[in-house]
Amino acid sequence: MNEQLELFDVTIIGGGPGGLYTTFYSGMRDLKTKLIEAQDQLGGRMLSYPEKIIWDVGGVTPIRCEKLTEQLIQQAKTFDPTIILGQQITEYERQADGTLILTAASGERHHTRTVIMAIGYGIKKLAKLEIEGADRYEVTNLYYTVQELEKFRGKRVLISGGGDSAVDWANELESIAASVTVVHRRDSFGGHERNVSKMKQSSVNVMTPYQVLGLHSSNGESIEQVTIAHVDTAEESMKLEVDAVIVNHGMKSDFGPIRDWGIDMGVWNANVGERMATNIPGIFGAGDFVSYGSKVGLIAGTFTDGVLALNSAKLYMDPEAPEMAYVSSHNERFKEKNRELGVLEEE
Ligand SMILES: Cc1cc2nc3c(=O)[nH]c(=O)nc-3n(C[C@H](O)[C@H](O)[C@H](O)COP(=O)(O)OP(=O)(O)OC[C@H]3O[C@@H](n4cnc5c(N)ncnc54)[C@H](O)[C@@H]3O)c2cc1C
């Protein structure tokens, strides 16, 4: 079965800035490279702030995050790596010859000599309402996003949460719904101050610091009442009549089964030495996923980690190899590419 799988030198898990730059550098070192990303898009956490301007990447003047992401993706593709999207790696298995098979949650398998984990803080998922059985209402009147405002026309809507989206939805629904109640566990709200003031001055019923404790239904199909309670004094609980519940509890990060691989790690990071090696032979780490004495938690820091991890992977496969790649300005790998760019170089 394994024989049918193509063997790669390096498989990089995670397509954020760390994984993308490592993919490029792996090409510079002439390694057969695969990049696997769980989402359907490359970019990692940078996808969560596309409009922000980034100032702190060396040599790059202020740039919109989505533009930098686009450039990182383009750079990662320089040496035509294999890029797989939409696969969350969950398992690894060592073969008799020391190589590794990685398996995705969806069942696909990948054969590799080494692995570089550039998985940040894991997979981002919508934080769900933590009430047993709540998922059964997701097909009727429990929502985690608002796609169509009209759906809520004339309804009594309860919004749980206090992030940017909760505030925006409350303001948008105020003139459409029969009533809007926002229940939030803190007194402060996310989002623009102007939007928060607008919500507070409108007919939206703002309940803080309150939380949703129970969902009630007489037919077992849709929510008819919601129990909310004061965060500090649960006695002040009350039942509200509703037609729809919208939840905006943000995103939650999770490593999934990778936590059981036996990697020496804390809550959010793997402990690595200065060569980015984890405690598992052949598995290295880079970017936000790793922790070491002088770790720099910036995009620029992920690049250095990636270079170190990749050089370590190369040495792991070939202990005689040079410790790092020859600089790009004098590297043979770029001769042809420079010619393609129309750059004439002295021989
Ligand atoms: C709002 C915000 C603003 C920021 N601004 C700046 C800034 O101005 N300058 C700066 O330098 N830094 C900034 N940062 C920090 C920077 O974005 C991070 O340091 C950087 O994204 C970390 O990159 P990474 O590649 O290590 O991880 P990530 O970007 O988190 O990427 C990890 C990737 O791995 C994937 N993944 C996880 N688990 C698996 C799995 N099991 N299988 C397959 N794929 C998996 C994830 O889906 C994700 O795409 C900001 C961060 C935030 C949140």
The ligand as an SDF file (V2000), in Angstrom:
LIG
                    3D

 53 58  0  0  0  0  0  0  0  0999 V2000
   -4.7990   40.3430   14.0940 C   0  0  0  0  0  0  0  0  0  0  0  0
   -3.3540   39.9580   13.9440 C   0  0  0  0  0  0  0  0  0  0  0  0
   -2.4490   40.9130   13.4730 C   0  0  0  0  0  0  0  0  0  0  0  0
   -1.0940   40.5680   13.3210 C   0  0  0  0  0  0  0  0  0  0  0  0
   -0.2180   41.5050   12.8510 N   0  0  0  0  0  0  0  0  0  0  0  0
    1.0780   41.1930   12.6470 C   0  0  0  0  0  0  0  0  0  0  0  0
    1.9980   42.1560   12.1250 C   0  0  0  0  0  0  0  0  0  0  0  0
    1.6470   43.2950   11.8510 O   0  0  0  0  0  0  0  0  0  0  0  0
    3.3010   41.7630   11.9600 N   0  0  0  0  0  0  0  0  0  0  0  0
    3.7400   40.5050   12.2640 C   0  0  0  0  0  0  0  0  0  0  0  0
    4.9180   40.2200   12.0730 O   0  0  0  0  0  0  0  0  0  0  0  0
    2.8860   39.5640   12.7630 N   0  0  0  0  0  0  0  0  0  0  0  0
    1.5740   39.8790   12.9640 C   0  0  0  0  0  0  0  0  0  0  0  0
    0.7000   38.9290   13.4620 N   0  0  0  0  0  0  0  0  0  0  0  0
    1.2250   37.5920   13.8340 C   0  0  0  0  0  0  0  0  0  0  0  0
    1.3910   36.6860   12.6070 C   0  0  0  0  0  0  0  0  0  0  0  0
    0.1970   36.6610   11.8280 O   0  0  0  0  0  0  0  0  0  0  0  0
    1.7380   35.2830   13.0640 C   0  0  0  0  0  0  0  0  0  0  0  0
    2.9230   35.3430   13.8280 O   0  0  0  0  0  0  0  0  0  0  0  0
    1.9410   34.3500   11.8770 C   0  0  0  0  0  0  0  0  0  0  0  0
    0.7520   34.2290   11.1160 O   0  0  0  0  0  0  0  0  0  0  0  0
    2.3780   32.9530   12.3260 C   0  0  0  0  0  0  0  0  0  0  0  0
    2.5890   32.1980   11.1770 O   0  0  0  0  0  0  0  0  0  0  0  0
    2.6510   30.5790   11.1930 P   0  0  0  0  0  0  0  0  0  0  0  0
    2.8930   30.1900    9.7820 O   0  0  0  0  0  0  0  0  0  0  0  0
    3.5850   30.1330   12.2270 O   0  0  0  0  0  0  0  0  0  0  0  0
    1.2100   30.1140   11.6780 O   0  0  0  0  0  0  0  0  0  0  0  0
   -0.2700   30.4440   11.1160 P   0  0  0  0  0  0  0  0  0  0  0  0
   -0.2880   31.7400   10.3790 O   0  0  0  0  0  0  0  0  0  0  0  0
   -1.1570   30.2860   12.2950 O   0  0  0  0  0  0  0  0  0  0  0  0
   -0.5350   29.2810   10.0850 O   0  0  0  0  0  0  0  0  0  0  0  0
   -0.6870   27.9440   10.5100 C   0  0  0  0  0  0  0  0  0  0  0  0
   -1.4280   27.1850    9.4220 C   0  0  0  0  0  0  0  0  0  0  0  0
   -1.3810   25.7890    9.7280 O   0  0  0  0  0  0  0  0  0  0  0  0
   -2.6300   25.1990    9.3740 C   0  0  0  0  0  0  0  0  0  0  0  0
   -2.7880   23.9670   10.1470 N   0  0  0  0  0  0  0  0  0  0  0  0
   -2.8820   23.8450   11.4870 C   0  0  0  0  0  0  0  0  0  0  0  0
   -2.9860   22.5550   11.8450 N   0  0  0  0  0  0  0  0  0  0  0  0
   -2.9540   21.8400   10.6920 C   0  0  0  0  0  0  0  0  0  0  0  0
   -3.0360   20.4490   10.4050 C   0  0  0  0  0  0  0  0  0  0  0  0
   -3.1470   19.5420   11.3830 N   0  0  0  0  0  0  0  0  0  0  0  0
   -2.9980   20.0410    9.0950 N   0  0  0  0  0  0  0  0  0  0  0  0
   -2.8710   20.9660    8.0880 C   0  0  0  0  0  0  0  0  0  0  0  0
   -2.7890   22.2970    8.3160 N   0  0  0  0  0  0  0  0  0  0  0  0
   -2.8260   22.7280    9.6080 C   0  0  0  0  0  0  0  0  0  0  0  0
   -3.6460   26.2690    9.7530 C   0  0  0  0  0  0  0  0  0  0  0  0
   -4.8690   26.0830    9.0700 O   0  0  0  0  0  0  0  0  0  0  0  0
   -2.9060   27.5530    9.3250 C   0  0  0  0  0  0  0  0  0  0  0  0
   -3.2240   27.8980    7.9870 O   0  0  0  0  0  0  0  0  0  0  0  0
   -0.6460   39.2520   13.6400 C   0  0  0  0  0  0  0  0  0  0  0  0
   -1.5660   38.2920   14.1020 C   0  0  0  0  0  0  0  0  0  0  0  0
   -2.9000   38.6370   14.2540 C   0  0  0  0  0  0  0  0  0  0  0  0
   -3.8780   37.6000   14.7430 C   0  0  0  0  0  0  0  0  0  0  0  0
  1  2  1  0
  2  3  1  0
  2 52  2  0
  3  4  2  0
  4  5  1  0
  4 50  1  0
  5  6  2  0
  6  7  1  0
  6 13  1  0
  7  8  2  0
  7  9  1  0
  9 10  1  0
 10 11  2  0
 10 12  1  0
 12 13  2  0
 13 14  1  0
 14 15  1  0
 14 50  1  0
 15 16  1  0
 16 17  1  0
 16 18  1  0
 18 19  1  0
 18 20  1  0
 20 21  1  0
 20 22  1  0
 22 23  1  0
 23 24  1  0
 24 25  2  0
 24 26  1  0
 24 27  1  0
 27 28  1  0
 28 29  2  0
 28 30  1  0
 28 31  1  0
 31 32  1  0
 32 33  1  0
 33 34  1  0
 33 48  1  0
 34 35  1  0
 35 36  1  0
 35 46  1  0
 36 37  1  0
 36 45  1  0
 37 38  2  0
 38 39  1  0
 39 40  1  0
 39 45  2  0
 40 41  1  0
 40 42  2  0
 42 43  1  0
 43 44  2  0
 44 45  1  0
 46 47  1  0
 46 48  1  0
 48 49  1  0
 50 51  2  0
 51 52  1  0
 52 53  1  0
M  END
$$$$
